[in-house]
Amino acid sequence: MASNLRIQLNAWLGCPKPNPLAKMRLFCFPYAGGTAAIFRAWPDLLLTTSVEVCVIHLPGRAGRLQEPPFTHLLSLVQEIAPAIRPFLDKPFAFFGHSMGALISFELARQLRRERAPAPAQLFLSGRSAAHLPDVEPRTFDLPEAEFIQELRRLNGTPQEVLEHPELMHLMIPLLRADFSVCQTYEYEKGPPLDSPITIFGGLQDFEAPRAHLEAWREHTSSTFKLRMLPGDHFFLNSEQALLLNTLSQELGVLIPTTATSI
């Protein structure tokens, strides 16, 4: 088992600030179109030194730009599971926002199928419960002009990127693939997870309203919490300090008093 994580653990996994003395690992999964850079500052902003932040590098971006991005969630999860298995030798938790929330949830279910260790906690953010039907029309295969208009509506792509044709030429295939991951996902019924679930939502996030976040409750047989923060769908950026303060408090409860090996 790995005990001293380096910055690049494997193609899938990185560690912005290695902390071999940490008692817990937090694996972080980005939203559609996002990269591991979203979480680069988290090790310094979390109010605990006992948690090691591990970021997931998905194909089609950053150092894996030449690899085709995945278009279906379960295929993606089946590739991530063996990549992180060697690093589950300490208590661990998942954090995922939007697409990352779905990845986190289905990865926890994949690990259960493989009889692997389970997350001590799932932190799911900005995503309606997995079993709720997606009533919005599919957008990943829209003509380019309409697809860009949809990106403007979602307000998650910087204006300078939207107005830069060369950047958009690079980004659109990745965004289409990530949107496909979310929009082709079909929940398969199964027993609730044993891991506690904490949901984060934005008070002005119309993509994932409070009632849809509350519905995650049925996916755990353990404790469930819902924490609503100011902001729209991308509150994890606009309210980063508040989110990480709250996350630090939750993680503080999970951290064992002595290091534990699984």
Phi and psi restraints in degrees (value plus and minus 20) as a CYANA .aco file:
   2 ALA   PHI     -95.3   -55.3
   2 ALA   PSI     118.1   158.1
   3 SER   PHI    -143.7  -103.7
   3 SER   PSI     -45.0    -5.0
   4 ASN   PHI    -146.1  -106.1
   4 ASN   PSI      73.3   113.3
   5 LEU   PHI     -91.9   -51.9
   5 LEU   PSI     115.9   155.9
   6 ARG   PHI    -116.9   -76.9
   6 ARG   PSI     153.5   193.5
   7 ILE   PHI     -77.5   -37.5
   7 ILE   PSI     -65.9   -25.9
   8 GLN   PHI    -129.9   -89.9
   8 GLN   PSI      90.8   130.8
   9 LEU   PHI    -104.8   -64.8
   9 LEU   PSI     -64.8   -24.8
  10 ASN   PHI    -183.4  -143.4
  10 ASN   PSI    -194.4  -154.4
  11 ALA   PHI     -78.8   -38.8
  11 ALA   PSI     -48.8    -8.8
  12 TRP   PHI    -111.1   -71.1
  12 TRP   PSI     -41.1    -1.1
  13 LEU   PHI    -151.4  -111.4
  13 LEU   PSI     115.4   155.4
  14 GLY   PHI    -154.7  -114.7
  14 GLY   PSI     148.6   188.6
  15 CYS   PHI    -158.7  -118.7
  15 CYS   PSI      84.7   124.7
  16 PRO   PHI     -79.6   -39.6
  16 PRO   PSI     -53.5   -13.5
  17 LYS   PHI    -164.3  -124.3
  17 LYS   PSI      68.9   108.9
  18 PRO   PHI     -74.9   -34.9
  18 PRO   PSI     119.7   159.7
  19 ASN   PHI    -162.9  -122.9
  19 ASN   PSI      60.0   100.0
  20 PRO   PHI     -83.1   -43.1
  20 PRO   PSI     -37.1     2.9
  21 LEU   PHI    -109.8   -69.8
  21 LEU   PSI     -21.5    18.5
  22 ALA   PHI     -81.1   -41.1
  22 ALA   PSI     127.4   167.4
  23 LYS   PHI    -116.2   -76.2
  23 LYS   PSI     -27.4    12.6
  24 MET   PHI    -172.0  -132.0
  24 MET   PSI     131.0   171.0
  25 ARG   PHI    -135.1   -95.1
  25 ARG   PSI     121.5   161.5
  26 LEU   PHI    -136.1   -96.1
  26 LEU   PSI      91.4   131.4
  27 PHE   PHI    -110.2   -70.2
  27 PHE   PSI     108.1   148.1
  28 CYS   PHI    -136.8   -96.8
  28 CYS   PSI     112.6   152.6
  29 PHE   PHI    -140.1  -100.1
  29 PHE   PSI     108.0   148.0
  30 PRO   PHI    -100.0   -60.0
  30 PRO   PSI     145.8   185.8
  31 TYR   PHI     -99.2   -59.2
  31 TYR   PSI     152.6   192.6
  32 ALA   PHI     -77.0   -37.0
  32 ALA   PSI     109.8   149.8
  33 GLY   PHI      62.1   102.1
  33 GLY   PSI     -28.2    11.8
  34 GLY   PHI    -107.0   -67.0
  34 GLY   PSI     144.4   184.4
  35 THR   PHI    -144.5  -104.5
  35 THR   PSI     155.3   195.3
  36 ALA   PHI     -83.7   -43.7
  36 ALA   PSI     -37.0     3.0
  37 ALA   PHI     -81.5   -41.5
  37 ALA   PSI     -41.9    -1.9
  38 ILE   PHI     -73.7   -33.7
  38 ILE   PSI     -54.2   -14.2
  39 PHE   PHI    -124.2   -84.2
  39 PHE   PSI      -9.8    30.2
  40 ARG   PHI     -79.2   -39.2
  40 ARG   PSI     -58.9   -18.9
  41 ALA   PHI    -106.8   -66.8
  41 ALA   PSI     -26.5    13.5
  42 TRP   PHI     -80.0   -40.0
  42 TRP   PSI     -59.5   -19.5
  43 PRO   PHI     -78.3   -38.3
  43 PRO   PSI     -51.9   -11.9
  44 ASP   PHI    -105.8   -65.8
  44 ASP   PSI     -39.9     0.1
  45 LEU   PHI    -116.9   -76.9
  45 LEU   PSI     -41.8    -1.8
  46 LEU   PHI     -85.1   -45.1
  46 LEU   PSI     119.7   159.7
  47 LEU   PHI    -109.4   -69.4
  47 LEU   PSI      23.0    63.0
  48 THR   PHI    -174.1  -134.1
  48 THR   PSI     124.0   164.0
  49 THR   PHI    -123.1   -83.1
  49 THR   PSI     -13.8    26.2
  50 SER   PHI    -118.5   -78.5
  50 SER   PSI     -15.7    24.3
  51 VAL   PHI    -137.6   -97.6
  51 VAL   PSI     110.4   150.4
  52 GLU   PHI    -121.2   -81.2
  52 GLU   PSI     102.1   142.1
  53 VAL   PHI    -105.3   -65.3
  53 VAL   PSI     104.4   144.4
  54 CYS   PHI    -137.0   -97.0
  54 CYS   PSI     109.7   149.7
  55 VAL   PHI    -128.3   -88.3
  55 VAL   PSI     126.3   166.3
  56 ILE   PHI    -116.6   -76.6
  56 ILE   PSI     104.5   144.5
  57 HIS   PHI    -115.9   -75.9
  57 HIS   PSI      88.1   128.1
  58 LEU   PHI    -107.6   -67.6
  58 LEU   PSI     128.8   168.8
  59 PRO   PHI     -81.2   -41.2
  59 PRO   PSI     132.8   172.8
  60 GLY   PHI      72.4   112.4
  60 GLY   PSI     -14.4    25.6
  61 ARG   PHI    -169.0  -129.0
  61 ARG   PSI     138.4   178.4
  62 ALA   PHI      29.8    69.8
  62 ALA   PSI    -145.7  -105.7
  63 GLY   PHI     -89.6   -49.6
  63 GLY   PSI     -27.6    12.4
  64 ARG   PHI    -135.9   -95.9
  64 ARG   PSI      11.3    51.3
  65 LEU   PHI     -80.6   -40.6
  65 LEU   PSI     -52.2   -12.2
  66 GLN   PHI    -101.0   -61.0
  66 GLN   PSI     -27.7    12.3
  67 GLU   PHI    -111.0   -71.0
  67 GLU   PSI     118.5   158.5
  68 PRO   PHI     -87.1   -47.1
  68 PRO   PSI     115.4   155.4
  69 PRO   PHI     -91.0   -51.0
  69 PRO   PSI     134.1   174.1
  70 PHE   PHI     -94.0   -54.0
  70 PHE   PSI     130.9   170.9
  71 THR   PHI    -137.7   -97.7
  71 THR   PSI     -25.8    14.2
  72 HIS   PHI    -152.7  -112.7
  72 HIS   PSI     116.8   156.8
  73 LEU   PHI     -85.0   -45.0
  73 LEU   PSI     -68.6   -28.6
  74 LEU   PHI     -86.1   -46.1
  74 LEU   PSI     -55.1   -15.1
  75 SER   PHI     -82.8   -42.8
  75 SER   PSI     -60.2   -20.2
  76 LEU   PHI     -83.2   -43.2
  76 LEU   PSI     -66.8   -26.8
  77 VAL   PHI     -83.0   -43.0
  77 VAL   PSI     -57.7   -17.7
  78 GLN   PHI     -87.3   -47.3
  78 GLN   PSI     -41.9    -1.9
  79 GLU   PHI    -105.6   -65.6
  79 GLU   PSI     -54.8   -14.8
  80 ILE   PHI     -89.6   -49.6
  80 ILE   PSI     -59.2   -19.2
  81 ALA   PHI     -73.4   -33.4
  81 ALA   PSI     -73.1   -33.1
  82 PRO   PHI     -87.8   -47.8
  82 PRO   PSI     -43.7    -3.7
  83 ALA   PHI     -91.2   -51.2
  83 ALA   PSI     -51.5   -11.5
  84 ILE   PHI    -117.3   -77.3
  84 ILE   PSI     -32.2     7.8
  85 ARG   PHI     -72.2   -32.2
  85 ARG   PSI     -62.4   -22.4
  86 PRO   PHI     -84.6   -44.6
  86 PRO   PSI     -33.5     6.5
  87 PHE   PHI    -128.7   -88.7
  87 PHE   PSI      -1.4    38.6
  88 LEU   PHI    -120.5   -80.5
  88 LEU   PSI       7.6    47.6
  89 ASP   PHI    -106.0   -66.0
  89 ASP   PSI     -19.5    20.5
  90 LYS   PHI    -146.7  -106.7
  90 LYS   PSI     140.6   180.6
  91 PRO   PHI     -73.3   -33.3
  91 PRO   PSI     124.5   164.5
  92 PHE   PHI    -167.5  -127.5
  92 PHE   PSI     140.3   180.3
  93 ALA   PHI    -156.2  -116.2
  93 ALA   PSI     140.4   180.4
  94 PHE   PHI    -132.5   -92.5
  94 PHE   PSI     121.6   161.6
  95 PHE   PHI    -147.7  -107.7
  95 PHE   PSI     109.0   149.0
  96 GLY   PHI    -163.7  -123.7
  96 GLY   PSI     119.1   159.1
  97 HIS   PHI    -131.3   -91.3
  97 HIS   PSI     110.1   150.1
  98 SER   PHI      38.2    78.2
  98 SER   PSI    -133.8   -93.8
  99 MET   PHI     -73.9   -33.9
  99 MET   PSI     -59.3   -19.3
 100 GLY   PHI     -81.7   -41.7
 100 GLY   PSI     -49.8    -9.8
 101 ALA   PHI     -87.1   -47.1
 101 ALA   PSI     -62.7   -22.7
 102 LEU   PHI     -83.7   -43.7
 102 LEU   PSI     -62.3   -22.3
 103 ILE   PHI     -80.4   -40.4
 103 ILE   PSI     -66.0   -26.0
 104 SER   PHI     -78.5   -38.5
 104 SER   PSI     -67.3   -27.3
 105 PHE   PHI     -82.6   -42.6
 105 PHE   PSI     -70.1   -30.1
 106 GLU   PHI     -91.5   -51.5
 106 GLU   PSI     -48.2    -8.2
 107 LEU   PHI     -87.4   -47.4
 107 LEU   PSI     -59.7   -19.7
 108 ALA   PHI     -81.0   -41.0
 108 ALA   PSI     -59.5   -19.5
 109 ARG   PHI     -90.2   -50.2
 109 ARG   PSI     -55.6   -15.6
 110 GLN   PHI     -85.1   -45.1
 110 GLN   PSI     -62.4   -22.4
 111 LEU   PHI     -82.5   -42.5
 111 LEU   PSI     -57.0   -17.0
 112 ARG   PHI     -84.0   -44.0
 112 ARG   PSI     -62.1   -22.1
 113 ARG   PHI     -81.3   -41.3
 113 ARG   PSI     -52.8   -12.8
 114 GLU   PHI    -107.8   -67.8
 114 GLU   PSI     -16.8    23.2
 115 ARG   PHI      37.2    77.2
 115 ARG   PSI      17.1    57.1
 116 ALA   PHI    -111.9   -71.9
 116 ALA   PSI     147.8   187.8
 117 PRO   PHI     -76.6   -36.6
 117 PRO   PSI     129.3   169.3
 118 ALA   PHI    -121.4   -81.4
 118 ALA   PSI     130.8   170.8
 119 PRO   PHI     -80.6   -40.6
 119 PRO   PSI     122.5   162.5
 120 ALA   PHI     -89.4   -49.4
 120 ALA   PSI     -42.8    -2.8
 121 GLN   PHI    -182.4  -142.4
 121 GLN   PSI     124.7   164.7
 122 LEU   PHI    -128.4   -88.4
 122 LEU   PSI     103.8   143.8
 123 PHE   PHI    -127.5   -87.5
 123 PHE   PSI      85.8   125.8
 124 LEU   PHI    -131.3   -91.3
 124 LEU   PSI     115.5   155.5
 125 SER   PHI    -155.4  -115.4
 125 SER   PSI     112.4   152.4
 126 GLY   PHI      43.5    83.5
 126 GLY   PSI      14.5    54.5
 127 ARG   PHI    -165.2  -125.2
 127 ARG   PSI     109.9   149.9
 128 SER   PHI     -82.2   -42.2
 128 SER   PSI     134.8   174.8
 129 ALA   PHI     -75.2   -35.2
 129 ALA   PSI     124.6   164.6
 130 ALA   PHI     -79.0   -39.0
 130 ALA   PSI     -53.0   -13.0
 131 HIS   PHI    -102.8   -62.8
 131 HIS   PSI     -31.4     8.6
 132 LEU   PHI     -94.9   -54.9
 132 LEU   PSI     114.2   154.2
 133 PRO   PHI     -86.7   -46.7
 133 PRO   PSI     123.5   163.5
 134 ASP   PHI    -104.9   -64.9
 134 ASP   PSI      87.8   127.8
 135 VAL   PHI    -107.4   -67.4
 135 VAL   PSI     -29.9    10.1
 136 GLU   PHI     -97.4   -57.4
 136 GLU   PSI     124.8   164.8
 137 PRO   PHI     -86.0   -46.0
 137 PRO   PSI     131.5   171.5
 138 ARG   PHI     -86.3   -46.3
 138 ARG   PSI     119.4   159.4
 139 THR   PHI    -142.1  -102.1
 139 THR   PSI     -30.6     9.4
 140 PHE   PHI     -84.7   -44.7
 140 PHE   PSI     -41.7    -1.7
 141 ASP   PHI    -130.8   -90.8
 141 ASP   PSI      -1.4    38.6
 142 LEU   PHI     -84.9   -44.9
 142 LEU   PSI     134.0   174.0
 143 PRO   PHI     -76.1   -36.1
 143 PRO   PSI     134.1   174.1
 144 GLU   PHI     -75.9   -35.9
 144 GLU   PSI     -65.2   -25.2
 145 ALA   PHI     -81.3   -41.3
 145 ALA   PSI     -62.3   -22.3
 146 GLU   PHI     -89.8   -49.8
 146 GLU   PSI     -56.2   -16.2
 147 PHE   PHI     -84.0   -44.0
 147 PHE   PSI     -62.8   -22.8
 148 ILE   PHI     -84.3   -44.3
 148 ILE   PSI     -58.1   -18.1
 149 GLN   PHI     -82.2   -42.2
 149 GLN   PSI     -57.4   -17.4
 150 GLU   PHI     -84.7   -44.7
 150 GLU   PSI     -59.3   -19.3
 151 LEU   PHI     -81.6   -41.6
 151 LEU   PSI     -60.4   -20.4
 152 ARG   PHI     -81.9   -41.9
 152 ARG   PSI     -61.5   -21.5
 153 ARG   PHI     -83.7   -43.7
 153 ARG   PSI     -59.8   -19.8
 154 LEU   PHI     -90.6   -50.6
 154 LEU   PSI     -43.5    -3.5
 155 ASN   PHI      45.3    85.3
 155 ASN   PSI       8.3    48.3
 156 GLY   PHI    -128.2   -88.2
 156 GLY   PSI     -30.1     9.9
 157 THR   PHI    -123.6   -83.6
 157 THR   PSI     105.2   145.2
 158 PRO   PHI     -75.6   -35.6
 158 PRO   PSI     123.3   163.3
 159 GLN   PHI     -77.1   -37.1
 159 GLN   PSI     -58.4   -18.4
 160 GLU   PHI     -85.7   -45.7
 160 GLU   PSI     -47.5    -7.5
 161 VAL   PHI     -95.1   -55.1
 161 VAL   PSI     -63.9   -23.9
 162 LEU   PHI     -79.5   -39.5
 162 LEU   PSI     -50.5   -10.5
 163 GLU   PHI    -116.8   -76.8
 163 GLU   PSI     -10.2    29.8
 164 HIS   PHI    -133.4   -93.4
 164 HIS   PSI      79.6   119.6
 165 PRO   PHI     -75.0   -35.0
 165 PRO   PSI     -59.7   -19.7
 166 GLU   PHI     -86.6   -46.6
 166 GLU   PSI     -62.3   -22.3
 167 LEU   PHI     -85.5   -45.5
 167 LEU   PSI     -61.6   -21.6
 168 MET   PHI     -84.6   -44.6
 168 MET   PSI     -54.5   -14.5
 169 HIS   PHI     -80.0   -40.0
 169 HIS   PSI     -56.2   -16.2
 170 LEU   PHI     -97.6   -57.6
 170 LEU   PSI     -56.5   -16.5
 171 MET   PHI    -101.1   -61.1
 171 MET   PSI     -54.3   -14.3
 172 ILE   PHI     -79.7   -39.7
 172 ILE   PSI     -65.0   -25.0
 173 PRO   PHI     -79.9   -39.9
 173 PRO   PSI     -59.2   -19.2
 174 LEU   PHI     -85.9   -45.9
 174 LEU   PSI     -65.5   -25.5
 175 LEU   PHI     -84.4   -44.4
 175 LEU   PSI     -60.0   -20.0
 176 ARG   PHI     -80.4   -40.4
 176 ARG   PSI     -63.8   -23.8
 177 ALA   PHI     -82.9   -42.9
 177 ALA   PSI     -65.8   -25.8
 178 ASP   PHI     -85.6   -45.6
 178 ASP   PSI     -60.0   -20.0
 179 PHE   PHI     -83.5   -43.5
 179 PHE   PSI     -56.3   -16.3
 180 SER   PHI     -84.1   -44.1
 180 SER   PSI     -60.1   -20.1
 181 VAL   PHI     -73.2   -33.2
 181 VAL   PSI     -64.7   -24.7
 182 CYS   PHI     -97.3   -57.3
 182 CYS   PSI     -63.2   -23.2
 183 GLN   PHI    -103.6   -63.6
 183 GLN   PSI     -35.9     4.1
 184 THR   PHI    -119.1   -79.1
 184 THR   PSI     -21.0    19.0
 185 TYR   PHI     -86.7   -46.7
 185 TYR   PSI     114.0   154.0
 186 GLU   PHI    -147.5  -107.5
 186 GLU   PSI      99.3   139.3
 187 TYR   PHI     -89.6   -49.6
 187 TYR   PSI     112.9   152.9
 188 GLU   PHI    -126.2   -86.2
 188 GLU   PSI     105.4   145.4
 189 LYS   PHI     -80.9   -40.9
 189 LYS   PSI     119.9   159.9
 190 GLY   PHI    -180.5  -140.5
 190 GLY   PSI     150.5   190.5
 191 PRO   PHI     -85.3   -45.3
 191 PRO   PSI     133.1   173.1
 192 PRO   PHI     -83.4   -43.4
 192 PRO   PSI     135.1   175.1
 193 LEU   PHI     -93.3   -53.3
 193 LEU   PSI     134.1   174.1
 194 ASP   PHI    -100.7   -60.7
 194 ASP   PSI     -39.2     0.8
 195 SER   PHI     -92.1   -52.1
 195 SER   PSI     119.0   159.0
 196 PRO   PHI     -81.9   -41.9
 196 PRO   PSI     132.0   172.0
 197 ILE   PHI    -145.3  -105.3
 197 ILE   PSI     109.3   149.3
 198 THR   PHI    -136.0   -96.0
 198 THR   PSI     108.0   148.0
 199 ILE   PHI    -126.5   -86.5
 199 ILE   PSI     114.2   154.2
 200 PHE   PHI    -130.6   -90.6
 200 PHE   PSI     116.0   156.0
 201 GLY   PHI    -158.3  -118.3
 201 GLY   PSI     138.0   178.0
 202 GLY   PHI    -118.4   -78.4
 202 GLY   PSI     114.0   154.0
 203 LEU   PHI     -82.1   -42.1
 203 LEU   PSI     -47.3    -7.3
 204 GLN   PHI    -129.1   -89.1
 204 GLN   PSI       2.0    42.0
 205 ASP   PHI    -110.9   -70.9
 205 ASP   PSI      82.7   122.7
 206 PHE   PHI    -102.4   -62.4
 206 PHE   PSI     -29.6    10.4
 207 GLU   PHI     -94.9   -54.9
 207 GLU   PSI     -49.7    -9.7
 208 ALA   PHI    -159.0  -119.0
 208 ALA   PSI      58.9    98.9
 209 PRO   PHI     -87.6   -47.6
 209 PRO   PSI     142.4   182.4
 210 ARG   PHI     -73.7   -33.7
 210 ARG   PSI     -63.9   -23.9
 211 ALA   PHI     -81.2   -41.2
 211 ALA   PSI     -55.5   -15.5
 212 HIS   PHI     -93.4   -53.4
 212 HIS   PSI     -47.9    -7.9
 213 LEU   PHI     -94.6   -54.6
 213 LEU   PSI     -60.4   -20.4
 214 GLU   PHI     -77.4   -37.4
 214 GLU   PSI     -50.8   -10.8
 215 ALA   PHI     -86.9   -46.9
 215 ALA   PSI     -34.2     5.8
 216 TRP   PHI     -83.2   -43.2
 216 TRP   PSI     -38.0     2.0
 217 ARG   PHI     -72.5   -32.5
 217 ARG   PSI     -54.2   -14.2
 218 GLU   PHI     -97.1   -57.1
 218 GLU   PSI     -22.3    17.7
 219 HIS   PHI    -118.2   -78.2
 219 HIS   PSI      -9.6    30.4
 220 THR   PHI    -157.4  -117.4
 220 THR   PSI     121.8   161.8
 221 SER   PHI    -112.9   -72.9
 221 SER   PSI     -19.8    20.2
 222 SER   PHI    -126.8   -86.8
 222 SER   PSI    -173.1  -133.1
 223 THR   PHI     -97.1   -57.1
 223 THR   PSI     132.3   172.3
 224 PHE   PHI    -154.0  -114.0
 224 PHE   PSI     115.5   155.5
 225 LYS   PHI    -154.8  -114.8
 225 LYS   PSI     125.1   165.1
 226 LEU   PHI    -142.5  -102.5
 226 LEU   PSI     105.7   145.7
 227 ARG   PHI    -144.0  -104.0
 227 ARG   PSI      95.4   135.4
 228 MET   PHI    -117.5   -77.5
 228 MET   PSI     112.0   152.0
 229 LEU   PHI    -139.7   -99.7
 229 LEU   PSI     137.4   177.4
 230 PRO   PHI     -81.7   -41.7
 230 PRO   PSI     132.3   172.3
 231 GLY   PHI      96.0   136.0
 231 GLY   PSI     149.9   189.9
 232 ASP   PHI    -111.5   -71.5
 232 ASP   PSI    -173.3  -133.3
 233 HIS   PHI     -81.0   -41.0
 233 HIS   PSI     -45.4    -5.4
 234 PHE   PHI    -126.0   -86.0
 234 PHE   PSI      20.5    60.5
 235 PHE   PHI     -83.0   -43.0
 235 PHE   PSI     -43.2    -3.2
 236 LEU   PHI     -85.2   -45.2
 236 LEU   PSI     -40.3    -0.3
 237 ASN   PHI    -112.4   -72.4
 237 ASN   PSI     -69.2   -29.2
 238 SER   PHI     -91.0   -51.0
 238 SER   PSI     -48.4    -8.4
 239 GLU   PHI    -139.6   -99.6
 239 GLU   PSI      19.3    59.3
 240 GLN   PHI     -78.0   -38.0
 240 GLN   PSI     -64.3   -24.3
 241 ALA   PHI     -82.3   -42.3
 241 ALA   PSI     -63.9   -23.9
 242 LEU   PHI     -87.1   -47.1
 242 LEU   PSI     -62.2   -22.2
 243 LEU   PHI     -80.0   -40.0
 243 LEU   PSI     -67.2   -27.2
 244 LEU   PHI     -91.9   -51.9
 244 LEU   PSI     -49.6    -9.6
 245 ASN   PHI     -83.4   -43.4
 245 ASN   PSI     -66.4   -26.4
 246 THR   PHI     -85.9   -45.9
 246 THR   PSI     -62.8   -22.8
 247 LEU   PHI     -82.9   -42.9
 247 LEU   PSI     -58.6   -18.6
 248 SER   PHI     -81.5   -41.5
 248 SER   PSI     -61.4   -21.4
 249 GLN   PHI     -82.9   -42.9
 249 GLN   PSI     -63.2   -23.2
 250 GLU   PHI     -84.7   -44.7
 250 GLU   PSI     -63.3   -23.3
 251 LEU   PHI     -85.8   -45.8
 251 LEU   PSI     -55.6   -15.6
 252 GLY   PHI     -78.5   -38.5
 252 GLY   PSI     -53.0   -13.0
 253 VAL   PHI     -91.5   -51.5
 253 VAL   PSI     -50.6   -10.6
 254 LEU   PHI    -101.9   -61.9
 254 LEU   PSI     -47.0    -7.0
 255 ILE   PHI     -83.3   -43.3
 255 ILE   PSI     103.8   143.8
 256 PRO   PHI     -88.5   -48.5
 256 PRO   PSI     132.8   172.8
 257 THR   PHI     -92.3   -52.3
 257 THR   PSI     -43.3    -3.3
 258 THR   PHI    -151.7  -111.7
 258 THR   PSI     128.5   168.5
 259 ALA   PHI     -80.1   -40.1
 259 ALA   PSI     119.2   159.2
 260 THR   PHI    -144.7  -104.7
 260 THR   PSI     116.4   156.4
 261 SER   PHI    -125.8   -85.8
 261 SER   PSI     126.2   166.2
